[in-house]
Amino acid sequence: MPRKTKARDAGATLSVDTVSKTPLQGRSKASLERMLVAAEKLMLARGSEDFTLQDVSQSGNVSIGSIYLRFESKENLVRAVIGNHLAKMALDEDAMIEKVRAGATSLTTFVPRFVEAFAELLKKHAPLLRLSMQRASFDPLVSEPGRASANRAAAICIEAMLEYRGEFSGNDCQKKANAAYQIIFATLARQLSLGSTGEAVHQQDWNELKTELGNMCLAYLTARI
C-alpha cells in the first residue's frame, strides 16, 4: 500500500513529518535536509514560491525522484519549509525571553530589553515570515499552525512581563500586559511589512523606533489609568 501524507490530519501542528512521506532508507535524512535548505533559499531569493521542483533538484543536488518519494507536491515541500521555520523560531523565542529575563531586574529594565530583543528576532525571521503569512491567507494547513505559533509567542512574552506585575499601575495587570504586547508586536510587524499583503509602511529609523516603543509601553504599564 502506498504511503500517504499526513497533511490532512496536521491540525494546528506543522512539521516535516506532517506533510511528508516516511523515508525508505535512513540515508535519505541528508537528502531531505538538502531539499529543505534548497527550497528555503529559493523562496528567500525570489521572495515568493515561484520556483519548480526541478529548481530544488538542481540547487539541492537531489533527484526529482527523491523529492517525490518524500513529498506528494511542491505545496507540501513549501509547507515543510514553513513548519521547519516555525520550529526554529520557537527555539529562538525561548532563548530570547530567557536572555531578557536574565538581564532584567525590574519592569523598567525588562521592557526596553524585551522590545530590543523581540524586534531583532522578528527582523531576523521577517523574510520567511512574510512568505508564511502570504500562504496562510489561503492555506489552512499553514494558517492554523501559524496562529498557534503566534499565540505561543504572545503567551510566553506576556508571562515574562507579568513577572513584574507588582510594578504595574492599576488592577488588571493581565489586560495591560496583553495590550502592551499587542502594541509592540503590531508596531514592529507593520514596520517589517509582515502580513498577507506585505503592505509597505513609512520607514522610520529602526533604533529610534525600538527606543520610543519601549518608552511608550513602559509609560503605559506604569500610568495611573
N, C-alpha and C positions, 0 to 999 in steps of 0.2 A: 504493500500500500504506500503511495507517495506521501512524503511528509508535508504537512500543511502549516502555513504560517499561523502564529497565534495572535495576529494583529487585531482580529475582531474581538478578542477577549481581553485586550490590553487594559481596558478601563482607564483609570487615572494613572497608570504606570506605563512609561515608555522607555524601553531599553532595546539593545540589540537583540536580546533573546525574544522579546515580544513581537518583533517584526521580521525575524529571520528564521531560516530552517536549520535544523540541527546539523552540524558538520559531520561528514562521514569519517574523517580522519583527524587525529589530533594536530597534525602539522598545518591544518587549514586555519588555525588561530592566527598565525603570522600573515597568511593571505588575507584574512578578514581585516586585520589591522591596517594593511596596505589599502584595502578598499575604502575603509572609513576615512583614513587620512587623505587619500586622493580625492574622494568626494567632497570632504570638507574644504580642502584647498581650492577646488574648483568653484564651490559655492561662494567662498570668500573673495576669490579673484574676480569672479564675474558679477558678484552682488546679486545673484539670482540662482534659480535652479536650471538655468539654461545651459545644460550640458548633457551629454549622452553617456550611456554605459560604455561605449567604445572609448570615450574620453577618459573615463575612470580606468578602463583596462590599460590604456597606454600610459597614463600618468602613474598608476599604482603598480605597474608591471605584474598584472594578474590577467588571466584569461577571461574572456567573456563567459565561458562555460563555468568557471569558478564563481563568478558573480551570480549567475543564475542558480547555481547549486545552493547559494546562501540566501538570495533574495528573489522573490517572485516578480519584483518590478523595481523600476527606478524609484518609485514613490516610497517603497519600503526601505530602500537604501537611504534616501533622504531622511526618513523618519528615524532610522538607526543613528544617523549622524546627529540629529537633534536630541535624541534620547541620551546619547553619549555626552553631549554638551550639557544637558540639564544635570547629569550626574556630576560632572566636573565642576559645574557652577555651585552645586550644593556643597561640595567639599571646600571650595573657595569661600563660600559664605560662612561656613562653620569656623574656618581658620581666621577669617576676618573678624568675626564677632568676638572670638576668644582673645585675639590680639588687642582689640579695642578695650575689652573688659580688663585685661591685664595692665593696661597703661592708664586707666581712668581711676580716679579716687573720689569723684563727685559727679553730680549731674553737669556741673559747669565744665568739667574736663571731658566727660563722656560724649556729650552732644557734638562738639566740633570734631573730635576724633572720629566719631561714628560717621558723620557726614563726609569727612575727607576720605575715609577708607571705603565706604559704600559707594561713593561717587567714582572712585578709581576702579572698583570692582565692576561696576556697571559699564564703565568706559572700556575696560578690557574685554568684556563679553559682548559689547554692543553690536559688532558686525554680524555675529551669528544669531544673536537675539532678534535682530531686525528680520532676518530671513525666517526664523522660527515663528515670529508673530505674523508674518505675511501668510505662511502656510496655515497657522492656527485659525486664520479668518475663514477658512473653508474646510479644514480637515479636523474632524472631532478626535481623531487618534493622536493629534498633536495639541489641540486646544485644551482638552481635559487635563492631560499631564502638565501642560504649561501653566494652567490655572492652579493646579496643586502645587507646583514648584513656586509660583509667586506667593501663594498663601503661606507656604512653609517659610519662605524668606521673611515675610511680614511678621509671622509669629515669633521667630527667634530674635528678630530685631526689637520688636515691641517688648518681649520678655526681658531683654537686656536693659532696655530703657527703664522699665518698671522696677528694676533693682534699686533705683534712686527715687522711688515714689515719695519718700519722706521729704524730698526737696521740691516736689511739685506744689503748686498753689491750687487750691480748690479741692473738691471732694471726689470727683470722678476721674481718678488717675488713668484708668483704662481708656476712657474716651479721649483724654488728652494725648496719651501716648499713641493711640491709633491715628488720631488726626495729624499729629506731628510726623509720623512715619509716612502717611499718605501724601502729605505736602512735600516731604523730602523726595520720595520716590517719583511723584508726578513731575516735580520740577526738573529733576535730573533726567528722567526718561524723555521729557519733551525736548530738553536741550540736546540730548543724544539722538533725537529723531527715532525713538523707539515706538513702535506701533505698527498696526497692519498697513497703514498708508505711508509710513516713513516720512511723515509730514516734516518739512523743514521749519526751523524757527529762527527768530532773530538771534544772531550769535552774540554771546556775552563772554567776557573774559572768564575762563574756566576757574581759575583760582579765586577770583573775586566772587564768583557765584557760590562756590563752596563755603567761603568765609561768611558771606552775608546770609546764606541759607542756614548755616549753623547758628549764627547770632539770632536770626528771626525765630527759629524753633525753640531755642533756649529761652528767649524772652516770652514766648507763648506759654511754655510749660511752667514758668515761674510767675506769670502775670496773675494778678488777683481778679480773674474774670470767670 
